């Protein structure tokens, strides 16, 4: 069984030592998350402009329209997960990439089947689903190359990426988009559920933010610190190591438990309580080190837009049924 690293100090030490703790933990291509330097650096520089201030500024009004429409169309009785969290995550991601609306339904069905296969431990079904996802994405890449997407859309920008003058293969492009889509959809949906449930139970903080919305980013990061939307990541020891006095052999894969690290009582007093005075530098919500989440600016924009709209809604206590 993979050793689980739970102490905040140990997780931080590993994240800041990529030369001894490799991100290459899988036989599957993972661009750039599953790469080490210098290859990681090359691809990381390639994708960071997709989350720059200019790109997000253009996307912000589109995002706000999505959130406004979602809340406006919610029925009186609704399920937070199926009627709000996943529709928001899907619609935001498809709009960000410039994908057609009919891809939302296909991706939702795909996510539902993937969750079922994962829960059942059905590896063959997972393999087939990975192939299906690749086929969905390659079809969109072909459309972008054929000029069916606006030239400034993210999908068009993606298919025209070059490494040392050579275009990226569909395999590499699918891997990049898998990280942005498969990974982010579940994470954003989990974050939305956590935010909704937190404000149901914490009306004082809700009132404070309604009066001072400029603190939404800080509040959301603190809410998600102890409601981890992503459970864990893995690292592989390049050489024999010691963690908190425990010997770890070379090539051992360890699991970094984000939730445990972000609620370590040695770092966070009353770790499961919302506190305005936390040092944001201790929060590992988006990781740290060279593999810190490149999509953090987009995630914060999405969760800020969602929370701003949520705070304007009348509380419908009997109607909130978190999935």
C-alpha positions as a Markdown table, in Angstrom:
| # | Residue | x | y | z |
|---|---|---|---|---|
| 1 | Unk | 0.0 | 0.0 | 0.0 |
| 2 | Unk | 1.2 | 3.5 | -0.9 |
| 3 | Unk | 2.5 | 5.5 | 2.2 |
| 4 | Unk | 0.2 | 8.4 | 2.9 |
| 5 | Unk | 1.8 | 11.7 | 3.8 |
| 6 | Unk | -0.5 | 13.8 | 6.0 |
| 7 | Unk | 1.7 | 16.3 | 7.9 |
| 8 | Unk | 1.7 | 19.7 | 6.4 |
| 9 | Unk | 5.5 | 20.1 | 6.8 |
| 10 | Unk | 6.2 | 16.8 | 5.1 |
| 11 | Unk | 3.9 | 17.6 | 2.1 |
| 12 | Unk | 5.5 | 21.0 | 1.7 |
| 13 | Unk | 9.0 | 19.5 | 1.8 |
| 14 | Unk | 8.1 | 17.0 | -0.9 |
| 15 | Unk | 6.5 | 19.6 | -3.1 |
| 16 | Unk | 9.6 | 21.8 | -2.9 |
| 17 | Unk | 12.0 | 18.9 | -3.8 |
| 18 | Unk | 11.0 | 17.9 | -7.3 |
| 19 | Unk | 14.5 | 16.7 | -8.0 |
| 20 | Unk | 14.1 | 13.9 | -5.4 |
| 21 | Unk | 10.3 | 13.5 | -5.6 |
| 22 | Unk | 9.2 | 12.8 | -9.2 |
| 23 | Unk | 5.8 | 13.5 | -10.7 |
| 24 | Unk | 6.2 | 10.5 | -13.0 |
| 25 | Unk | 4.0 | 8.1 | -11.1 |
| 26 | Unk | 2.0 | 6.6 | -14.0 |
| 27 | Unk | 2.6 | 4.8 | -17.2 |
| 28 | Unk | 0.0 | 7.1 | -18.9 |
| 29 | Unk | 1.0 | 10.3 | -20.6 |
| 30 | Unk | 0.2 | 13.3 | -18.3 |
| 31 | Unk | 1.1 | 16.7 | -19.8 |
| 32 | Unk | 2.6 | 18.6 | -17.9 |
| 33 | Unk | 1.6 | 17.3 | -14.5 |
| 34 | Unk | 3.3 | 13.9 | -14.8 |
| 35 | Unk | 6.5 | 15.3 | -16.1 |
| 36 | Unk | 9.7 | 16.4 | -14.4 |
| 37 | Unk | 12.1 | 19.2 | -15.3 |
| 38 | Unk | 13.3 | 20.1 | -17.8 |
| 39 | Unk | 10.5 | 18.6 | -19.8 |
| 40 | Unk | 7.9 | 19.9 | -17.4 |
| 41 | Unk | 9.3 | 23.4 | -17.6 |
| 42 | Unk | 9.0 | 23.4 | -21.4 |
| 43 | Unk | 5.3 | 22.3 | -21.4 |
| 44 | Unk | 4.4 | 24.4 | -18.4 |
| 45 | Unk | 5.5 | 27.6 | -20.2 |
| 46 | Unk | 3.4 | 26.5 | -23.2 |
| 47 | Unk | 0.1 | 26.3 | -21.2 |
| 48 | Unk | 0.5 | 29.1 | -18.7 |
| 49 | Unk | -0.6 | 31.8 | -21.3 |
| 50 | Unk | -4.0 | 30.1 | -21.4 |
| 51 | Unk | -4.7 | 31.3 | -17.9 |
| 52 | Unk | -3.2 | 34.8 | -18.2 |
| 53 | Unk | -5.0 | 38.0 | -17.1 |
| 54 | Unk | -6.0 | 38.9 | -20.7 |
| 55 | Unk | -7.6 | 35.5 | -21.4 |
| 56 | Unk | -9.5 | 35.5 | -18.1 |
| 57 | Unk | -10.7 | 39.1 | -18.6 |
| 58 | Unk | -12.3 | 38.2 | -21.9 |
| 59 | Unk | -13.9 | 35.1 | -20.3 |
| 60 | Unk | -15.3 | 36.8 | -17.2 |
| 61 | Unk | -18.5 | 38.3 | -18.7 |
| 62 | Unk | -19.3 | 35.0 | -20.3 |
| 63 | Unk | -18.8 | 33.2 | -17.0 |
| 64 | Unk | -21.1 | 35.7 | -15.2 |
| 65 | Unk | -23.8 | 35.1 | -17.7 |
| 66 | Unk | -23.5 | 31.4 | -17.2 |
| 67 | Unk | -23.9 | 31.7 | -13.4 |
| 68 | Unk | -26.8 | 34.2 | -13.6 |
| 69 | Unk | -28.7 | 31.9 | -16.0 |
| 70 | Unk | -28.1 | 28.8 | -13.9 |
| 71 | Unk | -29.5 | 30.4 | -10.8 |
| 72 | Unk | -32.4 | 32.0 | -12.7 |
| 73 | Unk | -33.4 | 28.6 | -14.1 |
| 74 | Unk | -33.1 | 26.6 | -10.9 |
| 75 | Unk | -36.4 | 25.0 | -9.8 |
| 76 | Unk | -37.7 | 25.7 | -6.3 |
| 77 | Unk | -36.6 | 22.1 | -5.3 |
| 78 | Unk | -33.2 | 21.2 | -6.6 |
| 79 | Unk | -30.1 | 19.1 | -5.9 |
| 80 | Unk | -26.9 | 21.0 | -5.5 |
| 81 | Unk | -24.7 | 18.4 | -7.2 |
| 82 | Unk | -26.8 | 17.5 | -10.2 |
| 83 | Unk | -28.7 | 20.8 | -10.8 |
| 84 | Unk | -26.0 | 23.3 | -9.9 |
| 85 | Unk | -22.5 | 22.1 | -9.3 |
| 86 | Unk | -21.9 | 19.9 | -12.3 |
| 87 | Unk | -23.9 | 22.1 | -14.7 |
| 88 | Unk | -21.8 | 25.0 | -13.6 |
| 89 | Unk | -18.5 | 23.2 | -14.0 |
| 90 | Unk | -19.4 | 21.8 | -17.4 |
| 91 | Unk | -20.9 | 25.0 | -18.8 |
| 92 | Unk | -17.9 | 27.0 | -17.6 |
| 93 | Unk | -15.4 | 24.6 | -19.0 |
| 94 | Unk | -17.1 | 24.3 | -22.4 |
| 95 | Unk | -17.4 | 28.0 | -22.7 |
| 96 | Unk | -13.8 | 28.6 | -21.7 |
| 97 | Unk | -12.6 | 26.2 | -24.4 |
| 98 | Unk | -15.2 | 27.5 | -26.9 |
| 99 | Unk | -16.8 | 24.1 | -27.3 |
| 100 | Unk | -20.3 | 23.6 | -28.7 |
| 101 | Unk | -23.2 | 23.2 | -26.2 |
| 102 | Unk | -23.9 | 19.7 | -27.4 |
| 103 | Unk | -20.5 | 18.6 | -26.0 |
| 104 | Unk | -21.8 | 19.4 | -22.5 |
| 105 | Unk | -24.3 | 16.6 | -22.6 |
| 106 | Unk | -21.7 | 14.1 | -24.0 |
| 107 | Unk | -19.2 | 15.1 | -21.3 |
| 108 | Unk | -21.8 | 14.8 | -18.5 |
| 109 | Unk | -22.7 | 11.3 | -19.6 |
| 110 | Unk | -19.0 | 10.5 | -19.8 |
| 111 | Unk | -18.4 | 11.8 | -16.3 |
| 112 | Unk | -21.3 | 9.8 | -14.9 |
| 113 | Unk | -20.1 | 6.6 | -16.5 |
| 114 | Unk | -16.5 | 7.2 | -15.4 |
| 115 | Unk | -17.6 | 7.7 | -11.8 |
| 116 | Unk | -19.6 | 4.5 | -11.9 |
| 117 | Unk | -16.6 | 2.5 | -13.4 |
| 118 | Unk | -14.2 | 4.0 | -10.9 |
| 119 | Unk | -16.4 | 3.2 | -8.0 |
| 120 | Unk | -16.7 | -0.4 | -9.2 |
| 121 | Unk | -12.9 | -0.7 | -9.9 |
| 122 | Unk | -13.7 | -1.7 | -13.5 |
| 123 | Unk | -10.4 | -1.1 | -15.3 |
| 124 | Unk | -11.6 | -2.3 | -18.7 |
| 125 | Unk | -14.5 | 0.2 | -18.6 |
| 126 | Unk | -12.0 | 2.9 | -17.5 |
| 127 | Unk | -9.8 | 2.1 | -20.4 |
| 128 | Unk | -12.7 | 2.2 | -22.9 |
| 129 | Unk | -13.8 | 5.5 | -21.4 |
| 130 | Unk | -10.3 | 7.0 | -21.8 |
| 131 | Unk | -10.4 | 6.0 | -25.5 |
| 132 | Unk | -13.9 | 7.6 | -25.8 |
| 133 | Unk | -12.7 | 10.9 | -24.3 |
| 134 | Unk | -9.7 | 11.0 | -26.7 |
| 135 | Unk | -12.1 | 10.5 | -29.6 |
| 136 | Unk | -14.3 | 13.3 | -28.4 |
| 137 | Unk | -11.4 | 15.7 | -28.1 |
| 138 | Unk | -9.7 | 14.7 | -31.4 |
| 139 | Unk | -12.9 | 15.5 | -33.2 |
| 140 | Unk | -12.8 | 19.0 | -31.8 |
| 141 | Unk | -9.1 | 19.4 | -32.7 |
| 142 | Unk | -9.9 | 18.5 | -36.3 |
| 143 | Unk | -12.7 | 21.1 | -36.4 |
| 144 | Unk | -10.3 | 23.7 | -35.0 |
| 145 | Unk | -7.7 | 22.9 | -37.6 |
| 146 | Unk | -10.3 | 23.1 | -40.3 |
| 147 | Unk | -11.1 | 26.6 | -39.2 |
| 148 | Unk | -14.5 | 25.9 | -37.7 |
| 149 | Unk | -13.5 | 27.6 | -34.4 |
| 150 | Unk | -12.7 | 31.3 | -34.0 |
| 151 | Unk | -8.9 | 31.9 | -34.3 |
| 152 | Unk | -8.8 | 33.3 | -30.8 |
| 153 | Unk | -10.7 | 30.5 | -29.1 |
| 154 | Unk | -8.7 | 28.4 | -26.7 |
| 155 | Unk | -9.2 | 25.3 | -28.8 |
| 156 | Unk | -7.8 | 27.0 | -31.8 |
| 157 | Unk | -4.9 | 28.3 | -29.8 |
| 158 | Unk | -4.3 | 24.8 | -28.4 |
| 159 | Unk | -4.0 | 23.0 | -31.8 |
| 160 | Unk | -1.5 | 25.6 | -33.0 |
| 161 | Unk | 0.9 | 25.1 | -30.1 |
| 162 | Unk | 4.5 | 24.3 | -31.1 |
| 163 | Unk | 7.4 | 22.7 | -29.3 |
| 164 | Unk | 10.7 | 23.5 | -30.9 |
| 165 | Unk | 8.8 | 24.4 | -34.1 |
| 166 | Unk | 6.8 | 21.2 | -34.2 |
| 167 | Unk | 3.1 | 20.9 | -33.6 |
| 168 | Unk | 1.9 | 18.9 | -30.7 |
| 169 | Unk | 0.5 | 15.5 | -31.5 |
| 170 | Unk | -3.2 | 14.7 | -30.7 |
| 171 | Unk | -2.0 | 12.4 | -27.9 |
| 172 | Unk | -0.3 | 15.3 | -26.1 |
| 173 | Unk | -3.2 | 17.7 | -26.8 |
| 174 | Unk | -5.6 | 15.2 | -25.4 |
| 175 | Unk | -3.5 | 14.8 | -22.3 |
| 176 | Unk | -3.4 | 18.5 | -21.7 |
| 177 | Unk | -7.2 | 18.8 | -22.1 |
| 178 | Unk | -7.8 | 15.8 | -19.9 |
| 179 | Unk | -6.1 | 17.6 | -17.1 |
| 180 | Unk | -8.2 | 20.8 | -17.7 |
| 181 | Unk | -11.4 | 18.9 | -18.2 |
| 182 | Unk | -11.6 | 15.6 | -16.4 |
| 183 | Unk | -9.6 | 16.8 | -13.4 |
| 184 | Unk | -11.1 | 20.2 | -13.1 |
| 185 | Unk | -14.8 | 19.3 | -13.6 |
| 186 | Unk | -14.9 | 17.2 | -10.5 |
| 187 | Unk | -12.8 | 19.6 | -8.5 |
| 188 | Unk | -14.9 | 22.6 | -9.4 |
| 189 | Unk | -18.1 | 20.7 | -8.8 |
| 190 | Unk | -16.9 | 19.6 | -5.4 |
| 191 | Unk | -15.8 | 23.1 | -4.5 |
| 192 | Unk | -19.3 | 24.5 | -5.5 |
| 193 | Unk | -21.0 | 21.9 | -3.2 |
| 194 | Unk | -18.6 | 22.8 | -0.3 |
| 195 | Unk | -19.3 | 26.6 | -0.7 |
| 196 | Unk | -23.1 | 26.1 | -0.9 |
| 197 | Unk | -23.1 | 23.9 | 2.2 |
| 198 | Unk | -20.8 | 26.2 | 4.1 |
| 199 | Unk | -23.0 | 29.2 | 3.6 |
| 200 | Unk | -26.1 | 27.3 | 4.6 |
| 201 | Unk | -24.5 | 26.6 | 7.9 |
| 202 | Unk | -22.6 | 29.9 | 8.4 |
| 203 | Unk | -24.9 | 32.8 | 7.9 |
| 204 | Unk | -22.6 | 35.2 | 9.7 |
| 205 | Unk | -19.8 | 34.8 | 7.2 |
| 206 | Unk | -22.4 | 35.0 | 4.4 |
| 207 | Unk | -23.5 | 38.3 | 5.7 |
| 208 | Unk | -19.9 | 39.6 | 6.1 |
| 209 | Unk | -19.1 | 38.7 | 2.5 |
| 210 | Unk | -22.3 | 40.2 | 1.2 |
| 211 | Unk | -21.3 | 43.4 | 2.8 |
| 212 | Unk | -17.6 | 43.1 | 1.7 |
| 213 | Unk | -17.5 | 41.0 | -1.5 |
| 214 | Unk | -13.9 | 42.1 | -2.2 |
| 215 | Unk | -12.9 | 39.4 | 0.3 |
| 216 | Unk | -14.6 | 36.5 | -1.6 |
| 217 | Unk | -11.3 | 35.0 | -2.9 |
| 218 | Unk | -9.8 | 34.9 | 0.6 |
| 219 | Unk | -13.0 | 33.4 | 2.1 |
| 220 | Unk | -13.4 | 30.7 | -0.7 |
| 221 | Unk | -9.8 | 29.6 | -0.2 |
| 222 | Unk | -10.3 | 29.3 | 3.5 |
| 223 | Unk | -13.6 | 27.3 | 3.0 |
| 224 | Unk | -11.9 | 24.9 | 0.6 |
| 225 | Unk | -8.9 | 24.6 | 2.9 |
| 226 | Unk | -10.9 | 22.3 | 5.2 |
| 227 | Unk | -13.3 | 21.0 | 2.5 |
| 228 | Unk | -10.7 | 19.7 | 0.1 |
| 229 | Unk | -12.2 | 19.5 | -3.4 |
| 230 | Unk | -9.3 | 17.3 | -4.5 |
| 231 | Unk | -8.4 | 14.4 | -2.2 |
| 232 | Unk | -4.8 | 13.7 | -3.1 |
| 233 | Unk | -1.8 | 13.6 | -5.5 |
| 234 | Unk | 1.1 | 11.2 | -5.7 |
| 235 | Unk | 4.9 | 11.5 | -5.9 |
| 236 | Unk | 7.6 | 8.9 | -6.5 |
| 237 | Unk | 10.9 | 8.8 | -4.5 |
| 238 | Unk | 13.8 | 9.1 | -6.9 |
| 239 | Unk | 16.2 | 7.7 | -4.3 |
| 240 | Unk | 16.0 | 6.3 | -0.7 |
| 241 | Unk | 14.5 | 9.0 | 1.5 |
| 242 | Unk | 13.3 | 9.6 | 5.0 |
| 243 | Unk | 9.9 | 11.2 | 5.8 |
| 244 | Unk | 9.3 | 12.2 | 9.4 |
| 245 | Unk | 11.7 | 9.5 | 10.5 |
| 246 | Unk | 10.2 | 6.9 | 8.2 |
| 247 | Unk | 12.5 | 5.2 | 5.6 |
| 248 | Unk | 11.2 | 5.2 | 2.1 |
| 249 | Unk | 12.8 | 3.1 | -0.6 |
| 250 | Unk | 13.7 | 4.4 | -4.1 |
| 251 | Unk | 10.7 | 4.3 | -6.5 |
| 252 | Unk | 8.2 | 4.2 | -3.7 |
| 253 | Unk | 5.0 | 6.1 | -4.7 |
| 254 | Unk | 3.6 | 8.1 | -1.8 |
| 255 | Unk | 0.1 | 9.7 | -1.6 |
| 256 | Unk | -0.1 | 13.4 | -0.5 |
| 257 | Unk | -3.3 | 13.8 | 1.5 |
| 258 | Unk | -4.3 | 17.4 | 0.8 |
| 259 | Unk | -7.2 | 17.4 | 3.2 |
| 260 | Unk | -5.0 | 16.2 | 6.1 |
| 261 | Unk | -2.2 | 18.6 | 5.3 |
| 262 | Unk | -4.5 | 21.5 | 5.1 |
| 263 | Unk | -6.1 | 20.7 | 8.5 |
| 264 | Unk | -2.8 | 19.8 | 10.3 |
| 265 | Unk | -3.4 | 21.2 | 13.9 |
| 266 | Unk | 0.4 | 22.0 | 14.1 |
| 267 | Unk | -0.2 | 24.6 | 11.4 |
| 268 | Unk | -3.9 | 25.5 | 11.7 |
| 269 | Unk | -5.3 | 26.3 | 15.1 |
| 270 | Unk | -8.9 | 24.9 | 15.2 |
| 271 | Unk | -8.3 | 23.5 | 11.7 |
| 272 | Unk | -11.9 | 22.8 | 10.8 |
| 273 | Unk | -13.1 | 26.3 | 11.8 |
| 274 | Unk | -13.4 | 29.2 | 9.3 |
| 275 | Unk | -10.9 | 31.9 | 10.3 |
| 276 | Unk | -10.3 | 35.2 | 8.7 |
| 277 | Unk | -6.8 | 35.5 | 10.2 |
| 278 | Unk | -5.2 | 32.5 | 8.5 |
| 279 | Unk | -1.9 | 33.0 | 6.7 |
| 280 | Unk | -2.8 | 32.3 | 3.1 |
| 281 | Unk | 0.7 | 31.1 | 2.4 |
| 282 | Unk | 0.0 | 28.0 | 4.5 |
| 283 | Unk | -3.0 | 27.0 | 2.4 |
| 284 | Unk | -2.1 | 24.1 | 0.0 |
| 285 | Unk | -5.4 | 24.3 | -1.9 |
| 286 | Unk | -3.6 | 24.8 | -5.2 |
| 287 | Unk | -0.4 | 23.1 | -4.2 |
| 288 | Unk | 3.0 | 24.8 | -4.1 |
| 289 | Unk | 6.4 | 24.5 | -5.8 |
| 290 | Unk | 7.0 | 24.1 | -9.5 |
| 291 | Unk | 3.8 | 22.0 | -9.9 |
| 292 | Unk | 1.5 | 24.6 | -8.3 |
| 293 | Unk | -1.8 | 24.5 | -10.2 |
| 294 | Unk | -1.5 | 26.5 | -13.4 |
| 295 | Unk | -5.3 | 26.8 | -13.6 |
| 296 | Unk | -5.6 | 28.4 | -10.2 |
| 297 | Unk | -6.4 | 31.9 | -11.6 |
| 298 | Unk | -9.3 | 30.3 | -13.7 |
| 299 | Unk | -10.6 | 28.3 | -10.7 |
| 300 | Unk | -10.6 | 31.4 | -8.5 |
| 301 | Unk | -12.4 | 33.4 | -11.2 |
| 302 | Unk | -15.0 | 30.7 | -11.6 |
| 303 | Unk | -15.6 | 30.3 | -7.8 |
| 304 | Unk | -15.6 | 34.1 | -7.3 |
| 305 | Unk | -18.3 | 34.5 | -10.0 |
| 306 | Unk | -20.3 | 31.6 | -8.5 |
| 307 | Unk | -20.0 | 32.9 | -4.9 |
| 308 | Unk | -20.9 | 36.5 | -5.9 |
| 309 | Unk | -24.1 | 35.3 | -7.4 |
| 310 | Unk | -24.9 | 32.8 | -4.6 |
| 311 | Unk | -24.6 | 35.6 | -2.1 |
| 312 | Unk | -27.4 | 37.5 | -3.8 |
| 313 | Unk | -29.8 | 34.6 | -3.6 |
| 314 | Unk | -32.5 | 34.2 | -1.0 |
| 315 | Unk | -31.7 | 31.2 | 1.2 |
| 316 | Unk | -34.0 | 28.3 | 0.3 |
| 317 | Unk | -33.1 | 26.0 | 3.1 |
| 318 | Unk | -35.6 | 23.2 | 2.4 |
| 319 | Unk | -34.6 | 23.2 | -1.2 |
| 320 | Unk | -30.9 | 22.6 | -0.8 |
| 321 | Unk | -30.2 | 18.9 | -1.1 |
| 322 | Unk | -26.4 | 18.5 | -1.4 |
| 323 | Unk | -25.5 | 15.5 | -3.5 |
